[in-house]
Amino acid sequence: MRAIRSGFLQMLVFMRRDMMLSAACLAPVLAGLGIRFGIPFLEDVLTERFSKSAVLSPYYALIDIFFSMLSPAMFCFISAMVSLEEADEKTAAYLFVTPLGRKGYLAARFCLPGAASFLVTVALLPVFGLSIRSLADILSLSAGGTLQGVIVALLIVTFSSNKLEGMAAAKLSSLLIFGAAVPFFLRQGTQYIMSPLPSFWIGKAVFEDTLVFMLPAFASSAVWIRFLLRRYLRKI
């Protein structure tokens, strides 16, 4: 456990030397402020402008879903960038034979950042959320968002060979979160085309207002993580 903690602290030291990665930690709070105060203001402007009773409010829950994925995406993006740097410098393989070990390395680079992002999301979602208020919803969305963040991080480190490619992969892999919007816009039969995406089931759970759909979200996330983790370990 001491080696895992040391490995995690080493990542934080690396992050402090990179202003871009440090700024990524502030993104959830800044985005939360924009959502909490900007979206309702924009809703008032639009409803008055178009003389409608609602324009954005039917999608407040969808905005909350995206916000629940933001902290995990940022935290796991940081860990992915650090892992790419270590892979590029050939230090990741070396760390596998230290007391940290392979499992310890994975815990320090993915599990601990994921756990931290879960706690941050649990703390921020009740403050900045527009429609999510119950504890069960907060916990389930935070857990689903965390798994989504880990998937994004593994996609980055698996299919990128350096930080520049990692930036491009981060933009592409982040598109996976938009599966959450599918249940809000597509008809019942057509929407299941996106069912392999965990984010689709998270959106389904919120749209249908039943947490039972979080089960396939967690199951599909486990499949994605297992597949990507095996590819990543073979790579390094």
N, C-alpha and C positions, 0 to 999 in steps of 0.2 A: 504493500500500500504506500509505503514511503517513496518507493521508486516511481510509482504512478503519479503521486503528488509532485514529485520533483520534475517529472516529464511534463506535467501540465504547467507548472510554474515556468519552465523553460520556454514553453510556447508563449506565455504571457510576456516574458522578457523580449522575445522576438517581435511580438505584436507592438510593443511600445516603441520599437525602433522604426516601425513603418507607420507613417502618419495616416495612410489610406486605411490600414487595418484598424488603427485606433479610432478613426472617424466612423468606421462601420459599427462600432459599439454604440454610438449615439443615435444611429439611424432609427431604431425602434421608438425612442422617446420623441424625436423630432416628428416622425411620421404619426405617432399617436396624438401629438398636439394638433397636427394638421387635420387629422381625421375627426377628433373630438370637437373641435371648434370650427374647422373649415367646412366640413361636409354639411352639418345642419344649417350653417349660414347660406351655403350654396343652395340647399334645398329650399329655403325661404325665398331666395331670389328667383329661382326657377319656377316655383309654384305660382309666384306673383306674376312673373313675366308671361307664362303660358296659361295662366288662369286654370290651373289644375290643382287637385287636392293633394297629389303626391307625384313626385318625379323620381327622386333618389331613395326615398324612405323604404320602398319595397325591397331594396337591395342592401339595406343596412346590415343584415345578417351576413351577406356575402362579403361585404367590406370587413366585417369582424373576422371572418375566416381568413382572409388575406393577411390581416394584421396578426392573427395568431401564428402565421407562418413566417412573419418577418424576422422576429428575434432569432428563431432557429436558423433561418437562412443566413443571417448575418454572422452569427457565432460559428456556424459550421463552415461558412465561407472562409473565415479567418483560419480555422484549423486546416482546411484544405490547402490554403496558400502556404502555410507553414510546412505541411507534409510534402508539397511539391518542391519547396526549397530544400528540404532534407533529402528528398529522393534525387534531386538534381546534384546535390553535393555528396551523394552516396553515403550519407550518415544514417538513413533510415534502416538499412540492412545491418549496419554496425550496431545500432541500438537494440536490434533483435537479440544479440548475443550478450548484452549487458544484463545486469539484474532486472532491468525494466522488462525485457523479454518481448515477444511478439504480442501476447495478450495485453501486457501492460502498456505497450506502445499504442495499441488500438484503443484501449481505455482512455489513455491520456489525450489522444488526438480526436477521438470521436465521442466516446461515452460521456466524459466529463463536460466537454462543451455542450453536448446535447442536454445533459442534466441541468447545466447552468441556464441554458436557453428556456428549458421547461419552467424553471422557477421564475425567471424574468417574465415570461409570458403570463404565468399565473398571477403575478403581481400587477402587470400592466393592463391586462385585458379588462378587468373590472373598472379600471380608471378611464381608459380611453375607448372602450367598446361602446358601440351605438345601440346594440340590442341584446347582447349576451350578458346575462346577469346571474343565472343559477350556477351554483358551485359545480354541479355535474357537467354542465355545458362548458364551463371554464376549464375544468380538468381534462375533459375529453378532447376539446379543441387544442389545448396546450400539448397534450400527448401526441395527437395526430400531427400537429405542426412540427413538433420535435422530430418525429420519424421522417417527415418530409424533408427537414433540414439535413438530416443524416444522409438521406438518399441523394440529395443535391451534392453534398460534400463528396460522397463516394463516386458519383458520376464525374466530378471534376478531377479527382486524383486518379481515377481509372483511365480516363480517356485524354488526359493532358500529360505532356512531358516537361512542361515548364510553366512559370507563372503567367506568361503572356497567353499561352494556350488556355491556361486555367481561367483567365478572365473571360475569354470567349466562351468557354464551356459553361461558365457560371451563368452567363446571359441565356444560353440555349437551354440549360437544364432547369433554370428558374421558370421556364414556360410550362413545366409540368404542373405547377400550382394552379394554372388556369383550368384544370379539369374540374375544380370546385365550382366553376361558373356554369358548367354544362347542365346540371339539373334545373337551374333557374331559367334557362333559355330554350332548351331542346325538348321535344315531345318525349313521351314515356318510352316508346320503343327505340327511337333513334339514339337516345342519350347513352344507352348501354354500350355503344361503340367505344366509349371512353372508360369502361369499367376496369381495364387493367391498371389505371392510374389510382393510387391511394387517395389523391385529392378529390377525385370524383365522388368517392364514397363519403368523404368528409362533407362535401357540399350536399350530397343526398341526405345525410343525417340531419343537417341543419334545415334544409328545405322541407323535408318531410316531418321535421320536429320529432324525430325518434332516434335515440342513440343506438338502436340495434344495428344501424348501418355503419357504425364505427367498427364493428367486428370485422367485416370484410376490408375496411380501411387498414386496420392493424395487421390482418393476415396478408394482404397484398404488399404492405410495407415490409413485412418480414421476408417475403419472397424476393423483393427488389434488393433489400440489404444483403441477404445471403448470396445472391447471384453476384452483385457488385463487389462484395467483400472478397469472394473467391478470386474474381478477376484481378482485383487490386493486389492481393497477396502474391499471385503468380507474377504480376508485373514487377514487383520490387524484390 
